[in-house]
């Protein structure tokens, strides 16, 4: 996907701005807003990774095949609907998985942002991947995903995506509406949101490997604040299979948190008990 098409998609998506004086504050508020919306439809935030990848691939092929037509339509401020030949259809199950999986990818990596580890790494001396420009772009991709969820909810698209048609409805793919139904992207604004989702998801897949490495480094260095923020960011998110090494890292972080808890108990609880015993 070209940067030109990404810029046109962003311009037509009309994403909301999240409040905050810093990027971590904006990321935290963006994630909270998007997560609240998605949990309304899928409380456990579960999804099928294979179905999500299937939709991601389908959107990618659609974008490549129709790049010029999409760019022309998005650049036209008077266009509200895609030409019929450029529209794309999904089944609801895979589209749902795509929406939740991309949110998960965006939410999973904000732990090092919340602890300040990203900022410290970006400003530390030396030539490295995580620098101020990278950090700014990473935050932008995550905010685009969170903003897209909020915008899709405001347009009513998420309700159509997650809520089965009325019983007896003839629309769909010829099967029971409660199982799966057809979803067509025909509105320009929704197409822009799907393209931004594609653009952000592909880049966050690589970025989250670096975020995982920051969490891993924090664990080895004894940076307990970052370890805790990594745990908080990933709690209740289905990420195994999306981010290499995530299950091993999660297990390690939980062990570290448990050790820290025991150390805290040892320092805070045991001495007073010994003092009481000595007095007695």
C-alpha positions as CSV (number, residue, x, y, z in Angstrom):
1,X,0.0,0.0,0.0
2,X,1.5,3.3,-1.1
3,X,2.0,6.2,1.3
4,X,-0.2,8.3,-1.1
5,X,-3.2,6.0,-0.7
6,X,-2.6,5.8,3.1
7,X,-2.6,9.6,3.3
8,X,-5.8,9.8,1.2
9,X,-7.4,7.1,3.4
10,X,-6.5,9.0,6.5
11,X,-8.0,12.2,5.1
12,X,-11.3,10.5,4.3
13,X,-11.5,8.5,7.5
14,X,-12.2,11.5,9.7
15,X,-10.6,9.9,12.7
16,X,-11.3,11.3,16.2
17,X,-8.5,12.9,18.2
18,X,-7.9,11.4,21.7
19,X,-7.2,13.8,24.6
20,X,-3.9,13.8,26.3
21,X,-0.8,16.0,26.7
22,X,1.6,13.2,25.8
23,X,1.6,10.3,23.4
24,X,1.2,7.7,26.3
25,X,-1.9,9.6,27.6
26,X,-3.4,9.6,24.1
27,X,-2.6,6.0,23.6
28,X,-4.2,5.0,26.9
29,X,-7.3,7.0,26.2
30,X,-7.6,5.7,22.6
31,X,-7.2,2.1,23.7
32,X,-9.8,2.5,26.5
33,X,-12.4,4.1,24.1
34,X,-11.9,1.4,21.4
35,X,-11.8,-1.5,23.9
36,X,-15.1,-0.4,25.6
37,X,-16.8,-0.4,22.2
38,X,-15.5,-3.8,21.1
39,X,-16.3,-5.5,24.5
40,X,-19.9,-4.4,24.0
41,X,-20.1,-6.7,21.0
42,X,-17.5,-9.3,22.1
43,X,-16.9,-9.2,25.9
44,X,-14.1,-11.6,25.8
45,X,-12.4,-10.1,22.8
46,X,-12.0,-13.5,21.2
47,X,-11.3,-14.0,17.5
48,X,-10.1,-16.5,15.0
49,X,-6.5,-15.7,14.0
50,X,-6.8,-17.6,10.7
51,X,-10.0,-15.7,9.9
52,X,-8.3,-12.4,10.7
53,X,-5.4,-13.3,8.5
54,X,-7.8,-14.3,5.7
55,X,-9.5,-10.9,5.8
56,X,-6.2,-9.1,6.0
57,X,-5.0,-10.9,2.9
58,X,-8.3,-10.2,1.1
59,X,-8.1,-6.5,1.8
60,X,-4.5,-6.4,0.7
61,X,-5.4,-8.1,-2.7
62,X,-8.4,-5.8,-3.1
63,X,-6.2,-2.7,-2.5
64,X,-3.5,-3.8,-4.9
65,X,-6.0,-4.7,-7.6
66,X,-8.0,-1.5,-7.3
67,X,-5.3,0.9,-6.2
68,X,-5.8,3.5,-8.9
69,X,-9.6,3.5,-8.7
70,X,-9.5,3.7,-4.9
71,X,-7.0,6.6,-5.0
72,X,-9.2,8.4,-7.5
73,X,-12.4,7.9,-5.5
74,X,-10.8,8.9,-2.1
75,X,-9.3,12.0,-3.7
76,X,-12.7,13.1,-4.9
77,X,-14.3,15.1,-2.0
78,X,-17.8,14.7,-3.6
79,X,-17.6,10.9,-3.7
80,X,-19.5,9.1,-1.0
81,X,-19.8,5.6,-2.5
82,X,-17.3,3.3,-4.2
83,X,-18.0,2.4,-7.8
84,X,-19.7,-1.0,-7.9
85,X,-16.8,-2.7,-9.5
86,X,-14.5,-1.6,-6.7
87,X,-16.6,-2.7,-3.7
88,X,-15.5,-5.5,-1.5
89,X,-17.6,-8.1,0.3
90,X,-16.8,-10.3,3.4
91,X,-18.6,-12.8,5.5
92,X,-19.3,-11.2,8.9
93,X,-17.2,-13.8,10.9
94,X,-13.9,-13.0,9.1
95,X,-14.5,-9.3,9.1
96,X,-15.2,-9.3,12.9
97,X,-12.0,-11.3,13.5
98,X,-10.1,-8.7,11.4
99,X,-11.4,-5.8,13.4
100,X,-10.7,-7.4,16.8
101,X,-7.3,-8.9,15.8
102,X,-6.0,-5.5,14.6
103,X,-7.2,-3.8,17.8
104,X,-5.4,-6.5,19.7
105,X,-2.2,-5.9,17.8
106,X,-2.4,-2.1,18.5
107,X,-3.3,-2.6,22.2
108,X,-0.7,-5.3,22.9
109,X,2.3,-3.1,22.3
110,X,1.5,-0.1,24.5
111,X,3.1,-1.4,27.7
112,X,6.5,0.1,27.1
113,X,4.8,3.3,26.1
114,X,3.0,3.5,29.4
115,X,6.2,3.0,31.5
116,X,8.2,5.5,29.5
117,X,10.5,2.8,28.1
118,X,9.8,3.8,24.5
119,X,10.7,7.4,25.1
120,X,13.9,6.5,26.9
121,X,15.0,4.1,24.2
122,X,14.1,6.6,21.4
123,X,16.2,9.4,23.0
124,X,19.1,7.2,24.1
125,X,22.4,7.8,22.1
126,X,23.4,5.6,19.2
127,X,22.0,4.4,15.9
128,X,19.1,2.1,16.4
129,X,15.6,1.2,15.1
130,X,13.7,2.8,18.0
131,X,14.3,6.5,17.5
132,X,12.1,9.5,17.8
133,X,10.7,9.2,14.3
134,X,10.0,5.5,14.7
135,X,8.2,6.2,18.0
136,X,6.1,8.9,16.5
137,X,5.0,6.6,13.6
138,X,4.3,3.7,16.0
139,X,2.0,5.8,18.1
140,X,0.3,7.1,15.0
141,X,-0.4,3.5,13.7
142,X,-1.9,2.5,17.1
143,X,-4.0,5.7,17.4
144,X,-5.3,5.1,13.8
145,X,-6.5,1.7,14.8
146,X,-8.2,2.9,18.0
147,X,-9.7,5.9,16.1
148,X,-11.0,3.6,13.3
149,X,-12.9,1.5,15.9
150,X,-14.5,4.6,17.4
151,X,-15.4,6.0,13.9
152,X,-16.8,2.6,12.7
153,X,-19.0,2.6,15.8
154,X,-20.2,6.2,15.2
155,X,-21.2,5.4,11.6
156,X,-23.2,2.3,12.8
157,X,-20.9,0.0,10.8
158,X,-19.8,-2.1,13.8
159,X,-23.4,-2.7,14.8
160,X,-24.1,-4.0,11.3
161,X,-20.9,-6.1,11.5
162,X,-21.5,-7.7,14.9
163,X,-25.3,-7.8,15.2
164,X,-27.1,-10.6,13.2
165,X,-29.8,-9.5,10.8
166,X,-33.4,-9.9,11.9
167,X,-34.7,-13.6,11.9
168,X,-36.1,-14.4,8.5
169,X,-34.0,-11.8,6.7
170,X,-33.2,-12.8,3.1
171,X,-29.8,-11.0,3.1
172,X,-26.7,-12.9,3.8
173,X,-24.9,-15.8,2.2
174,X,-27.7,-18.3,2.2
175,X,-27.2,-19.6,5.7
176,X,-28.7,-18.9,9.1
177,X,-28.3,-15.2,10.0
178,X,-27.2,-16.1,13.5
179,X,-24.1,-17.9,12.0
180,X,-22.8,-15.6,9.3
181,X,-24.0,-12.9,7.0
182,X,-22.7,-10.8,4.1
183,X,-20.9,-7.5,4.8
184,X,-20.2,-5.2,1.8
185,X,-17.9,-2.2,2.0
186,X,-19.5,0.3,-0.4
187,X,-19.2,3.6,1.5
188,X,-16.0,5.6,0.9
189,X,-15.5,6.5,4.6
190,X,-15.7,2.8,5.6
191,X,-13.3,1.8,2.8
192,X,-10.9,4.4,4.1
193,X,-11.1,2.9,7.6
194,X,-10.5,-0.6,6.2
195,X,-7.5,0.6,4.3
196,X,-6.1,2.3,7.3
197,X,-6.6,-0.9,9.3
198,X,-4.6,-2.8,6.7
199,X,-1.8,-0.2,6.6
200,X,-1.5,0.0,10.4
201,X,-1.9,-3.8,11.0
202,X,1.0,-4.7,8.7
203,X,3.3,-2.2,10.3
204,X,2.3,-3.0,13.9
205,X,3.1,-6.7,13.2
206,X,6.8,-5.7,12.9
207,X,6.7,-3.0,15.6
208,X,5.3,-5.4,18.2
209,X,8.3,-7.6,17.9
210,X,10.4,-4.7,19.1
211,X,7.9,-3.9,21.8
212,X,8.2,-7.6,22.9
213,X,11.9,-7.2,23.0
214,X,11.6,-4.1,25.2
215,X,9.4,-6.0,27.7
216,X,11.9,-8.8,27.6
217,X,14.8,-6.4,28.2
218,X,12.9,-4.9,31.1
219,X,12.5,-8.3,32.7
220,X,16.2,-9.0,32.4
221,X,17.2,-5.5,33.7
222,X,14.8,-5.6,36.6
223,X,12.8,-2.6,35.3
224,X,9.7,-3.5,37.3
225,X,7.6,-0.6,36.1
226,X,7.9,-1.6,32.5
227,X,7.3,-5.3,33.4
228,X,4.1,-4.3,35.2
229,X,2.9,-2.1,32.3
230,X,3.7,-4.9,29.8
231,X,1.5,-7.3,31.9
232,X,-1.3,-4.7,32.2
233,X,-1.3,-4.0,28.4
234,X,-1.5,-7.7,27.5
235,X,-3.8,-8.9,30.1
236,X,-7.1,-10.4,28.7
237,X,-5.8,-10.0,25.1
238,X,-5.5,-12.9,22.7
239,X,-2.1,-12.4,21.2
240,X,-0.5,-15.8,21.0
241,X,0.0,-16.7,17.3
242,X,0.0,-13.0,16.3
243,X,3.3,-11.9,18.0
244,X,6.3,-14.3,17.9
245,X,7.4,-15.4,21.4
246,X,4.4,-13.8,23.2
247,X,3.4,-16.8,25.2
248,X,7.0,-17.4,26.5
249,X,7.3,-13.7,27.3
250,X,3.9,-13.5,29.1
251,X,4.9,-16.5,31.2
252,X,8.2,-14.9,32.1
253,X,6.6,-11.6,33.0
254,X,4.0,-13.2,35.3
255,X,6.8,-15.1,37.1
256,X,8.7,-11.8,37.6
257,X,5.6,-10.1,38.9
258,X,5.1,-13.0,41.3
259,X,8.7,-12.7,42.6
260,X,8.3,-9.0,43.0
261,X,5.1,-9.6,45.0
262,X,6.9,-12.0,47.3
263,X,9.8,-9.6,47.8
264,X,7.3,-6.8,48.7
265,X,5.7,-9.1,51.2
266,X,9.1,-9.9,52.7
267,X,10.1,-6.3,53.1
268,X,6.7,-4.9,54.2
269,X,5.1,-7.7,56.2
270,X,7.8,-9.9,57.7
271,X,9.8,-7.2,59.7
272,X,6.8,-5.9,61.6
273,X,5.8,-9.5,62.5
274,X,9.4,-10.2,63.7
275,X,9.3,-7.0,65.7
276,X,6.1,-8.0,67.4
277,X,7.4,-11.4,68.2
278,X,10.6,-9.8,69.7
279,X,8.5,-7.5,71.9
280,X,6.4,-10.3,73.1
